[in-house]
Amino acid sequence: MTAKTKPTILIVVGITGDLSHRKLLPAIEQIVKAQAAPEKFEVVGISRRDVTAAEVLKGSMAEVQKGFLSKHLNMFQMDLSNPADYNRLKDYLKELEVQMGAPAQRLFYLSVPPQISEPIIRCLGEVGLAESSDTKLLLEKPFGTDLTSAQELITQTRKYFKEEQIYRIDHYLAKDMAQNLVVFRGGNSLFKRTWNKDFIERIQVVASEAIDIEGRTTFYEQTGALRDVVQSHLLQLAALTLMQSPEVGQVSEVPKHRLAALKQLQLPAGQPITNSVKRAQYKGYQRDVNNPDSRTETFVSLTLESQDPAWAGVPIQLITGKSLKEKLTEIRITYKKEQQFEANELVIKFQPHEEIELCLWIKVPGYEWRVERHFLQLEFNEQFGEIREAYEQVLLDAIVGNHTFFTSSEEVLETWRILQPILSAWSMQDQDLQLYPPGTDYQELM
């Protein structure tokens, strides 16, 4: 029996939350619609409140309300802090397996704030719900708040779950474009042979958002831009960009190469933190969070260097922020030049559209010698039709046991190792926090 055909129970802890409503429930419907889900597949929604499946689905798209989940979403009410309720859950899952007619693999998806994940993991382990190798644990970021807390969380989780049971989600890695980056840079000789310091001048990984914190006051005050986006998404995309390309057909080697790339990254040696890191806060943030003394950054840019000889001397810039001029997520590769009009750029775009763009200089037709920048573009929606959502891939990969585009414990620790000097410096002083008006272009803040 393959993992895809293995009976499966997906247990969503926090089924009534925003992530579940916006991403998980539609993703479940899509993988079932595409006939990619196991034939025997049930979803259990965990809630502290007594709510019905119909109430959970209310407000979702019509296809979610009337589709697979209308018949296969089973609600279970429990107190997540009460160990006795985990025994009730254990019995309930056994009964559900009887109804399914076969033992099932169990996927526990913790769609809850990170600070309450640890006690849930402990309770699952103490009642024996982690013992089977067919039990999997799916965790949302952030994975800790600094290097020490990440180490503690990993140690606690390993008391009950083996590494191969754990799936730490970074939905950017599950996007088609992130996976396509592996093929694009390693499967085209033009880029494969020029993907190094001899040809590349600078690498930028940018996640710019036009929206503000949108009511996520408690979360954002505790997290900030560095922890929210840089520690997970941007460092993982940087690792995909810098890593050694796997051999043809060896995609399973990607996590090993990502980890190796992260181990080579560091802040520039011998320089003050303020030379390499800029942080800022949009005007109005303190009002939004009702804290006139807040020093939480809503924008951060940092420059890293790699000790890998292939990237010696190439600045790697990571930039993210809220309330900026536009929404975009991209990896921008700037090539070296001898004269101005040779400045080629390759842009791997994730948002608002998945697209690859190559900037070239050409002569404008006519009698005069005049050159202009123009772009070769591959827009994925136009070429391939609708692109599937990242959470569909997250769920499918977890069901079949594919760890390739999930984050390992070692990768988590490496990302915090890179950022810990910044957190330590910020804890000692805050004079470097700038203010910027909403709608600012991120390039003005670097």
C-alpha positions in Angstrom: 0.0 0.0 0.0 1.5 3.4 -1.0 1.3 6.5 1.2 -1.1 8.0 -1.2 -3.6 5.1 -0.9 -3.0 4.7 2.8 -6.2 5.6 4.8 -5.5 9.0 6.4 -7.0 11.1 9.2 -6.0 14.8 9.2 -6.5 16.3 12.7 -6.6 20.1 12.5 -6.0 21.6 15.9 -7.4 25.1 15.7 -10.0 24.4 12.9 -11.9 27.7 13.6 -8.9 29.9 13.1 -8.1 32.2 10.2 -5.4 30.0 8.6 -7.8 27.1 8.5 -10.6 29.1 6.9 -8.4 30.8 4.3 -5.9 28.1 3.4 -6.4 24.6 4.8 -10.1 24.0 4.1 -9.9 25.2 0.5 -6.7 23.2 0.0 -8.4 20.0 1.3 -11.2 20.5 -1.2 -8.8 21.0 -4.1 -6.7 17.9 -3.5 -9.9 15.8 -3.2 -11.3 17.4 -6.3 -8.0 16.6 -8.1 -8.3 13.0 -6.9 -4.9 13.3 -5.2 -6.1 12.6 -1.7 -6.3 9.0 -0.3 -9.5 7.1 -1.1 -10.2 6.8 2.7 -9.7 10.2 4.1 -11.3 11.9 7.1 -10.7 15.3 8.7 -11.1 15.9 12.4 -11.5 19.5 13.5 -10.4 20.3 17.1 -12.1 23.2 18.8 -12.4 24.5 22.3 -16.0 25.6 21.5 -18.9 23.4 20.8 -19.4 24.1 17.1 -20.7 22.0 14.2 -19.0 21.2 10.9 -21.6 23.4 9.1 -20.7 26.3 11.4 -17.0 25.9 10.7 -17.6 25.8 6.9 -20.0 28.7 6.9 -18.6 31.7 5.2 -16.2 29.6 3.0 -16.6 29.2 -0.7 -19.6 27.3 -1.9 -17.5 24.4 -3.1 -16.1 24.1 0.4 -19.5 24.3 2.1 -21.1 21.7 -0.2 -18.1 19.6 -1.1 -16.0 16.8 0.5 -15.8 18.5 3.9 -19.5 18.8 4.3 -19.6 15.0 4.7 -16.1 14.2 6.0 -15.3 17.0 8.6 -15.8 15.5 12.0 -15.8 18.0 14.9 -14.2 17.2 18.3 -14.5 19.5 21.3 -11.7 19.5 23.8 -9.7 21.5 26.3 -6.2 21.5 24.9 -4.7 22.1 28.4 -6.5 19.0 29.9 -4.6 15.7 29.5 -7.8 13.7 30.1 -9.2 15.2 26.9 -6.3 13.7 24.9 -7.3 10.3 26.1 -10.8 11.0 24.8 -9.3 12.1 21.5 -7.3 8.9 21.3 -10.4 6.8 21.8 -12.3 8.9 19.3 -9.7 8.3 16.6 -9.8 4.6 17.2 -13.6 4.6 16.7 -13.2 6.6 13.5 -10.7 4.1 12.2 -13.2 1.3 12.8 -15.8 3.3 10.8 -13.2 3.7 8.0 -12.6 0.0 8.0 -8.8 0.1 8.4 -6.0 1.6 10.5 -5.1 5.0 9.3 -2.0 7.3 9.4 -2.7 10.3 11.5 -1.6 13.9 10.6 -1.8 16.3 13.5 -1.8 19.8 12.0 -1.2 22.4 14.8 -2.9 25.5 13.4 -2.4 27.4 16.6 -0.1 30.2 18.0 3.4 28.9 18.5 3.5 29.5 22.2 0.8 26.9 22.9 2.3 24.3 20.5 4.7 22.8 23.1 2.1 21.8 25.7 0.0 20.3 22.9 3.0 18.3 21.7 3.7 17.1 25.2 0.1 16.0 25.8 0.0 14.1 22.5 3.2 12.3 23.5 2.2 11.5 27.1 -1.0 9.7 26.1 0.8 7.7 23.4 -0.5 9.5 20.3 3.0 10.0 18.9 4.2 6.4 19.2 3.2 5.1 15.8 5.5 5.8 12.8 2.3 6.5 10.9 1.7 9.6 13.1 2.9 12.9 11.7 3.2 16.3 13.2 2.7 19.4 11.1 3.9 22.7 12.6 3.5 26.3 11.5 6.2 29.0 11.9 7.7 30.7 13.8 9.7 27.8 15.3 10.8 29.6 18.5 11.6 33.3 19.1 15.4 33.1 19.2 18.2 30.5 19.2 17.7 29.4 22.8 13.9 28.9 22.5 14.2 27.1 19.2 16.7 24.7 20.8 14.4 24.1 23.7 11.3 23.5 21.5 13.2 21.1 19.3 14.5 19.2 22.4 11.0 19.0 23.8 9.5 17.8 20.5 12.1 15.1 20.1 11.1 13.6 23.4 7.9 12.3 21.7 8.3 12.6 17.9 11.2 11.4 15.7 12.6 13.9 13.2 11.0 11.9 10.3 7.6 12.4 11.9 7.9 16.2 12.0 6.9 18.5 9.1 7.8 22.1 9.8 5.9 24.2 7.2 7.3 27.1 5.3 4.7 27.6 2.6 7.1 29.6 0.4 9.1 26.4 -0.1 5.9 24.6 -1.2 5.2 27.2 -3.9 5.7 26.1 -7.5 8.1 28.9 -8.1 10.4 27.8 -5.2 10.5 24.3 -6.6 10.9 25.6 -10.1 14.0 27.5 -9.0 15.7 24.2 -8.4 15.1 23.1 -12.0 15.6 26.5 -13.6 19.0 27.2 -12.2 20.3 23.6 -12.4 18.6 22.5 -15.6 19.6 25.3 -18.0 23.3 25.5 -18.9 23.1 29.2 -19.4 22.3 29.8 -15.8 24.0 26.7 -14.3 27.4 27.8 -15.6 27.0 31.4 -14.5 25.4 30.8 -11.1 28.4 32.0 -9.0 30.6 35.0 -7.9 32.4 35.2 -11.3 29.2 36.4 -13.0 26.8 37.6 -10.2 27.3 40.9 -8.5 24.4 40.9 -5.9 21.5 38.8 -4.8 18.3 40.3 -3.2 15.5 38.4 -1.7 12.5 40.7 -1.1 9.1 40.3 0.5 7.3 43.7 0.3 3.7 44.0 1.5 1.4 46.9 0.9 -0.9 45.9 3.8 -0.3 46.9 7.4 -0.5 44.4 10.3 -4.3 44.0 9.8 -5.3 43.6 13.4 -2.7 41.0 14.2 -1.5 43.2 17.1 -0.6 40.7 19.7 1.2 38.4 17.3 3.2 41.2 15.6 4.2 43.0 18.8 5.7 39.7 20.0 7.3 38.8 16.6 8.3 41.7 14.3 9.4 41.6 10.7 12.8 39.8 11.4 11.2 36.8 13.2 8.0 36.8 11.1 9.5 36.7 7.6 13.3 36.7 7.5 13.9 33.8 9.9 11.7 31.5 7.8 10.8 32.6 4.3 13.6 34.8 3.2 16.5 32.7 4.6 15.0 29.6 3.0 14.7 31.3 -0.4 18.3 32.5 0.0 19.4 28.9 0.8 17.6 27.6 -2.4 19.4 30.3 -4.4 22.8 29.7 -3.0 22.8 25.9 -2.5 24.6 23.5 -4.7 22.3 22.1 -7.4 21.3 18.5 -6.8 22.1 15.9 -9.4 19.5 15.2 -12.1 16.6 13.2 -10.5 17.9 13.7 -7.0 15.4 16.2 -5.7 15.4 14.5 -2.3 18.9 15.9 -1.8 17.5 19.5 -1.7 17.2 19.7 2.1 20.8 18.6 2.6 22.0 21.3 0.1 19.8 24.0 1.7 21.3 23.2 5.1 24.8 23.3 3.7 24.1 26.8 2.2 22.7 28.1 5.5 25.8 26.9 7.4 27.9 29.2 5.2 25.8 32.3 5.8 26.7 35.0 8.3 26.7 38.7 8.9 29.8 40.5 7.5 32.7 39.9 9.8 34.3 42.7 11.8 31.5 45.2 11.2 28.9 46.8 13.6 25.4 45.4 13.3 24.1 48.8 12.2 26.4 48.7 9.1 24.6 45.5 7.8 21.1 45.8 9.3 18.5 48.5 8.9 15.2 48.5 10.8 12.2 50.8 10.6 8.5 51.1 11.7 5.7 52.6 9.7 4.1 55.7 11.1 0.8 54.8 12.7 2.0 51.4 13.9 2.1 52.5 17.6 -1.5 53.6 17.3 -2.5 50.3 15.6 -1.1 48.2 18.5 -2.1 50.8 21.1 1.4 51.0 22.4 3.0 54.5 22.1 6.4 53.0 23.2 6.5 50.1 20.8 9.9 49.6 19.2 8.8 46.6 17.1 10.2 46.8 13.5 7.8 46.5 10.6 10.6 46.8 8.1 14.1 45.2 8.1 16.9 44.8 5.6 20.1 42.9 6.2 23.2 42.1 4.2 24.8 38.6 4.6 27.9 37.0 3.2 28.6 33.4 2.3 31.8 31.6 3.3 31.2 29.3 0.3 34.1 30.1 -2.2 31.5 30.0 -5.0 29.9 33.2 -3.5 32.9 35.0 -2.0 32.3 38.8 -2.1 28.7 38.6 -3.3 26.3 40.6 -0.9 23.1 38.7 -0.1 20.4 41.2 0.9 17.2 40.1 2.6 14.4 42.8 2.7 10.9 42.7 4.1 8.3 45.1 5.4 4.7 46.1 5.8 2.8 49.2 4.6 5.2 49.6 1.7 4.6 50.8 -1.8 3.6 47.5 -3.3 3.1 43.8 -2.8 5.8 41.7 -4.2 8.0 38.7 -3.3 11.0 38.1 -5.6 14.6 36.9 -5.9 16.6 39.5 -7.9 19.9 38.4 -9.4 22.1 41.2 -10.6 24.9 40.3 -13.0 28.3 41.9 -13.2 28.9 44.6 -15.9 31.7 46.4 -17.5 29.6 49.3 -18.8 26.2 50.5 -17.7 24.0 49.1 -20.4 25.3 45.6 -19.7 23.5 45.5 -16.3 21.4 42.3 -16.8 19.0 41.1 -14.1 17.2 37.9 -13.6 14.0 38.2 -11.4 12.3 35.1 -9.9 8.8 36.4 -8.9 6.6 34.7 -6.4 4.0 37.5 -5.8 1.7 39.0 -7.0 2.2 36.5 -9.9 4.6 33.6 -10.4 6.9 34.8 -13.1 10.5 34.7 -14.4 11.8 37.9 -15.9 15.2 38.4 -17.6 16.3 42.0 -18.3 18.3 42.5 -21.5 19.7 45.5 -23.4 18.9 45.8 -27.1 19.4 48.3 -29.8 16.3 50.2 -30.8 15.6 49.8 -34.5 16.4 52.9 -36.5 19.3 55.1 -37.8 20.5 56.1 -34.4 22.6 54.0 -32.1 20.3 53.8 -29.0 19.9 51.0 -26.5 17.0 50.3 -24.1 16.2 47.8 -21.4 13.6 45.2 -22.3 12.3 42.0 -20.7 11.9 38.4 -21.6 9.1 37.1 -19.4 7.5 33.8 -18.6 4.3 34.3 -16.7 3.2 31.0 -15.2 -0.6 31.6 -15.1 -0.6 32.5 -18.8 1.6 29.5 -19.8 0.1 26.8 -17.6 -3.2 28.0 -16.4 -4.2 28.3 -12.7 -1.4 27.6 -10.3 -2.3 25.5 -7.3 -2.0 26.9 -3.8 1.1 26.1 -1.7 -1.0 24.5 1.1 -2.3 21.9 -1.3 1.3 20.8 -1.8 2.0 21.0 1.9 -0.8 18.6 2.7 0.0 16.2 -0.2 3.7 16.0 0.7 2.9 15.3 4.3 0.4 12.6 3.3 3.0 10.8 1.2 5.9 11.5 3.6 7.9 13.8 1.3 10.2 16.0 3.4 11.9 17.8 0.5 10.2 21.2 0.9 9.8 21.2 4.7 12.3 22.7 7.1 14.4 20.4 9.2 15.4 21.0 12.9 19.0 21.7 11.8 17.8 24.3 9.3 15.8 26.0 12.0 18.8 26.2 14.3 21.0 27.6 11.5 18.5 30.4 10.7 18.4 31.4 14.3 22.3 31.2 14.5 22.5 33.7 11.7 20.0 36.1 13.2 20.9 35.8 16.9 23.6 38.5 16.8 21.0 40.9 15.5 18.5 40.1 18.2 21.2 40.4 20.9 22.2 43.8 19.5 18.7 45.1 19.3 18.0 44.0 22.9 20.8 46.4 24.0 19.8 49.5 22.1 17.0 50.9 19.9 18.3 54.2 18.6 18.6 52.8 15.1 14.8 52.4 14.5 13.6 54.7 11.7 10.1 55.8 11.0 8.6 55.8 7.5 5.2 56.8 6.0 2.9 54.1 4.7 3.4 53.6 1.0 7.2 54.0 1.0 9.3 52.2 -1.6 11.5 49.6 0.2 14.5 50.8 -1.7 14.3 54.2 0.1 14.8 52.5 3.5 17.9 50.4 2.6 
